[in-house]
Each structure stands twice: as C-alpha cells, then as structure tokens.
Amino acid sequence: MKMLFTLILSFCLIFYFNVEIVSTSPLQYDSIFNFGDSLSDTGNFLLSGAMAFPVIAQLPYGETFFRHATGRCSDGRLVVDFISEASGLPHLPPYLALRKDQLHSFHGVNFAVAGATALDAKFFYDQSIGKVLWTNDSLSVQLGWFKQLKSSLCTTKQECDNYFKKSLFLVGEIGGNDYNYAYFVGGSIKQLRASVPLVVEAITKATSFLIEEGAVELLVPGNFPIGCSAVYLTLFGSPNKTEYDRNGCLKAYNAFSKNHNYQLKRALDMLRQKYPHARIIYADYYGAAMRFIHAPRHHGFTGGTLTACCGGGGPYNFNNSARCGHIGSRACSNPSSHANWDGIHLTEAAYRYVAMGLVNGTFTTPPLRSSLK
C-alpha cells in the first residue's frame, strides 16, 4: 500500500516532424480555453503548491523544447500547445499565473491541473481513497475558475456570445485519473466499470455548462489506451500471454478505455441533439495513439512505444523506486525516438503526432479544421 501511495504522489497524472503543426489553412480561433489533467497542464499544479518537491519542477521534464521545467508532464510540448500553435496563438498560460494586465491581449488560458479528476474530490473521500488524490482541483473547480474569469472578459450575454464564438474549448482529456487512483490502490476492472457512467456524466455536464455560458466550439477527447501504458504494464503485467494483444498491450485495460470512449461518444451525441447550435467535436486519442503503437518504427519511434524514455529500469523502464526525475532514473538520449516519456505520460513527439491527427481532422468527429468558416 505504501508503495502504491508513493506512486500516486509521484503521478503527474511517429515520426518526429521537423516542421511545426501549421498548414495553409490554420485553425482560426481567437482564443482557447483548456480544462483537464496532467495531459494538458502547463503549470497550474506547480503554482497550486499541492506538493513540496514535485519532480515535474525540474529537468529532465521540459528538456526537449523549453530547455527547462515548466510544469508540463513531458519532455516538451503537449497536444494543447500544438493546437495553440496551429491557431497562430501563444502557448496558453496557466490560470494561476494569469495577471489582470494580461487581459488586454488575452488569447486564452489553461485551467488544467495535473492529477485532476472529472468527479469531485468528495467522491473519492467517500470511497476511502481520497488520501491518494494528488489535487482537489477537479473539473468542477476548474469550471469555477472559468466562471470567475468570464466576468473580466465580457459582461452581457450578447458580448459574451460574440467573444466566445471564435473560441475553442478543450474539455479534457479528463477522467483518466478517476480510474488511475482507484486502480493503483487495488480496484478491479469489474469495480471500475461501475464508475464509468459517473465519469462520463461529469464530462458531459461540464460540456453542457460551458455551452450554457456561451461556448459554441468544443473539443472533447476520449481516453488513451491505458493497457499500453508502461505503468499499467508494470503493475498489472501477467505471465499469461493471451492477456496481451499483438502490440504487447493488456487487452482488458484497453477494453476498459474503449468502453469509456464508447459511452462518452454516446453521451456527446445526446448533447448535440440538445444543443444543435454548438459544434461538439469528439477527439479520438485512442485511435491516434494506436496508430503509432501498432507500427512504431513506421512513425519514427525506433526506441519503441511501450518502454518509457525516462525511468529507472525494468521491462518497461518504469521502476517505482526510481521514477523519472528521482535518484536512480535517467532519460534516454533522444526522447523523440520514444512515444512514452515517464511511464505514464507521452513524449512531445507522440503528443505532436496526436495533435496533427486532430488538426488535420483525421481523429476528430466532426473534423476540427472545417469547424470554422
């Protein structure tokens, strides 16, 4: 239990193209608002002071692009960073670093917090696993921050509608930690299945809330294939080869992710009927990742996709006693050759590939690029 608790506290929960994600028809958003967890946090967790000495506050985190740690749980940029670049916008500042004097040249903000959950913290305390939460800044807390900021951006409904009609709202990825926390303290797949409708409902309620507040363009991602994650492969590995697919991923955990995504897509279909004026876009993170997991060398990942670039050894280079950033770990010399960064999160190269799939419309329904005319 102590080992798993330590894991939770440390949880920050392809071809490497030489050109940026831009095209002759870049995305045409004036601002971007992002909500989520460690897959898109650009510094809120560090600024919240939730942990005294988080490893994401130091190298090798941030080494590839920024050359210093920024609070991102990767070696470099995240999907949200590439979407900002494709829109011709600067990288989103974390909400907790936003100053009033920045509002005159405002192009969006990032509310995501590493370790955040879709469900409120109370749910986990009621389940007696609240003590392993990395942060209490859940999705509802982030929506509260947006509500506070909105009054500084616009006042009347008409003014807000005009302001947000050329804004993109990224609702996630969120929900992965709701499952991670429970899995890492011993929850079974059967037990966790019961929580999927609750998590999906929290995401769709957040999407509905934002639409009611004036959002008309919303991108809602599904979950990645967790059965291909080094941390899951390490903690829940099996001597039974039939439990793995041809890519070396755990079938049961990937099936769990697919079930979450299926239920989320169905819920979004219902939201589209309720809000026909809004464009609610599903982002297929699962499909985008499986492309390079299935054919890593074809996409430039010569170092593989299941083994972490940064870690302390083991079959998947994920060692709980020497996690990335801790004594005994080291980062590979070329992160762009790996898809997995620290056993939990992806590298900049992998996030770039996922983002390209979204920007080009390959993994979005309906296509993202054609959303604004």
N, C-alpha and C positions, 0 to 999 in steps of 0.2 A: 504493500500500500504506500509506504514511504517513497519507494522508487517511482511509482506512478504519480504520486503527488508532485515529486520533483519534476517529472516530465511535464505535468500540466503547467507548472510555474515557468518552465523554460519555453513553453509552446508559444510561438509567435502567431500561434494560431490566428531536325529543323535546321534547318539551315540558318546560319547567323547572317542575315542580310546586312549588307554594308550601306544600305540606304535607309532613310527614315520612312515611317509609315505615312507617306503623303502620296497624293495622286493628282491627276489633272482636275479631278472633281473632289476636293477635300470636303470633309464634313463641315457643315455650315451652321455651327452653333455659336451663339454669343457668350454662353456661359454653361458650365457643367456643375451639377450638384451630385456628390457621391456619398453613398451610405454603405456600410459593410464592416468587414473584419480585417484580419491581417493580410488578406489577399489584395487589399487596396488602401490600407492605412499609410499615410505619408508623414506621420509624426504625432498624431494625437495621443497614442499610448504613452510615448515618452513624455509628452507635455503634461499628461494627467498625473504623473508621479505615482502610478499604481505599483511600480516595482522599483526598488532602490538601485539595483545594478543590472538592468536588462542587457543581454548580450547584443541585442539589435542596436544598441547605442554606440557600438564600436566596430571597427574593422574585424573580420572581412566583410561584414554587411555593408553594402553600398560601394564596394571597391570597383565595380566594373564601369559605371557611368559617372557617378557623383564623386568618386575617389574619396569619399568619407561617409560615415554612417548618417543616415537621415531619419531613421525610424521605420524605414521600409524593411519588410521581412524578406529580403532578397539581396542578390549581389548588385542589383541595379534597378532599372525602371520596372513598373508594374503595368498591367493592362490599362488602368485608368490614365497613366502617364502617356501611353501611346495614343489613346483616344484623344487626349488633350492636344497632343502634337498634330494629329490628323485634322483637328479642328482649327489649327493655327493659334491655339491658346497656350498660355504658360501652364506649367505643371500646377495642379491645384494645391493651394496652401492648406495645411491642417486647420480646422476650425479653431482649435485652442490657441493658435498663433495669429489669428486674424485680428487686425487692428482697424479702428474706425477710419483712420486716414487712408486705408486701402480700398474703401468702398467706392471712391470716385473713379477708380479704374478696375472695378470688380469684374472678374471673368469666371467666377465660380469658387467653390470651396469643397473641401473634403471632410466629411463628418465621420468617416470610418475609424474604428478603434480596434487594434489587434486584440484578439481574444473575445470580441463581442459576440453576442448571441442574438438570434431572432426573438426568442422568448425572453421575457423579463427575468431578472436575477431571482425574483421571488420563487419562480417555478423551480429553480434548482435548489434553493434552500429548503423548499417544501419537500423535495426529493432527497434531502440529506446529502446532497453533493455540492452545495453552494460554496463550501470552503475551498474547492478547487478552481473556482472561477478566477480567471485572470483579470477581469474587469467587470464592473457593474454597468458600464456604459453600453447597454443593449440597444437594439434598434429603436425602441420607443424613446430612449434618452436622446438618440441622435435626431429623431424627428422633432423632439422638443427644442433642440438647438436650432434646427431649421426654422421652426416657428418663431423663435426669438429673433433670428437674423432677418426674417422676412419683413418685419416692421421697419427695418432700416433700408430695405431695398424698394419697397412700394407701400402705398397706403390704401388706396381704393381698389375695389375688385377689378375695375377696368384697367387701372395702372398695372396691377399685378398680372392680369391676363396678358397684357401687351409685353410685359417684361419676360414672362416665362414661356411665351410661345416659341421662342428661339433658344430655349434652354434644353439641355439633355439631363435627365435624372437617372442616375445609375443606382438601382435598388439592389445592392449586393455586388458580389456574391455574399450571401449571409445565410446562416443556418448550419453551415458545416460544423461550427463549434458546439452547437446544441447536441450534435451527435458525438463529437470528439470527446467532450467532457464525460459523457455517460459511458462511452466505450472504454476510455482509459482507466476508469475506476471499476471495470468489471461487468458492465452492462452487456447483455447478449443482443444479437441481431433481432431475435424474436421480441425482446422487450422494447428495443428501439423503434421497431416498426410502428408501435402504437403512438409514438410521438411525432411521426411524420405529418399527419394531418394538422397537428397543432402548429408545427413549424411553418408549414405551407400557409396556414391561415394567418399567421403573424406577418408573413411576407406580403400576402395579398392585401391585408388590412393596411399595411404601410403604403403599398402602391395606391390603394383607394384614397387614403388620407392625402397623399401628395397631389392626386388628381383634383380632389376637392379644394386643395389650396392653390390650384392653377396650373399644375403640370399637365402638359399635353404630349410630351415625348418621353417615354420611359423605357429603359433597358433593364430587364430583369434576368440575371444569369441563373442557370442551374448549377448543380454541384459538379466538381471534378470527380473522376473515377478514383475513389479512395482506396480501392483494392490494389491500385498500382503505386500507392504512396509508400516510401521506404519505411516510415514509422509503422504503418499498418502491417507491411510485410514482415517487419522485425518482431512486433509484439504479438501478432496473430498468425505467424507462419505455421505451416503444418507439414508433417512428413508424408502426408497423403498427396501424391502428385495430381490426383484427379480434382483437387480443390483449386487448382491453378488453371488459368486459360493458356492459350498458346503463346501469349505475350509474357507469361510469368506473373500475372496479376491474380489476386484472390477473387475467385468468381463470386462468392457470397457477398462480399463487401461492395463489389462493383454493381451487383444486382440491387443492393440497397440504395446506392446512389441513383441508379436508373429509376427505381421506384419513386424516390423523392422528386426527380425531374419530371416523371410522368404525371404525378399528382400536381406539381406546380404548373405544368403546361395546361392541364385541365382547368385549374383554378383561374389562370390568366385568360383562357377562352371565355369563361363566365364574366370576367371583368370587362372584356371587350364588348360583350353584349350590353353591360350596364353603362359603359362609357364609350359609346360609338365615336365620339369626337376625339378621343385620345388615341394615340398610337402606342400600344403596349407591345414591346418587342422582346421576345424570348431569346436569350443568348445561350447557345449550346456549348458550354465549356467542356462538357463530357466528350462530345464528338470532336471538338477541336484538339483536345489532348490525346484522344485515342489515335488520331492520325499519326502523330509522331511516336507514340508508344508502340504502335504496330510496326512502324518502319523507321526506327531511329536514325540509321545511317543515311537513309534517303533524305532526311530532313537536316542532316549535318550533325546529329548528336552521336559522334563517334565514341564518346565516353559513356553512352547508354542513357536510358531514361528512368530506370528503376533505382539505380545507385546514386546516392547523394554526392554532390561535389564536395560539400563541406561536412566533415564528420570525424568520428574517432575510431573508425574500423567496424568490422562486422560484415556479414554477407552483402548488406546494402549500404554500408558505410554510415549506419546510424547506430550510435552507441550511447545509451542513456547516461553513462558515466563520463562521457567525453563528447557532449553535444557541440554543434558548431558554435564557435566563439569561446568555448571553455578550454581549460588546460587539457591537453591530450588530443585535441582536434586540429585539423588543418584543412585549408581549402585547396582544391585542385588548381593547377596552374592555368587552366583555360576553362572558366565556367561556361563559356558559350558552347562547349562540346558536350555539356550535360544539360538535361532537362530539369532534373531535381537539384535544388540548391542545398537545403539543410535537412532533408528527410521528410519535411512537412510542406515546405513551400517550393515554388519553381524558380528557375533562374530567369534573368532578364531575357535570354534568348528564347526560352519557352513562352514567357509572357508575351513577347513580341509576336511569336507565331500565332498565339491565340487571338491577340488584338488584330492582327492582319485579317484573320478569318471573320472577325466582327465588322471591321471597317469595310471590307470588300463584300460583305453580305453573305458569305459562304455559310456562316454558322449563326445567322440571325433570322428569326421569323417574326414579322416580315423583314426584308432586308433593311439594314441600317442606313446605307448610303442613299437610298431613294426616298428616305423618310421626309426630307425637307426639300421643297420645291422652290 
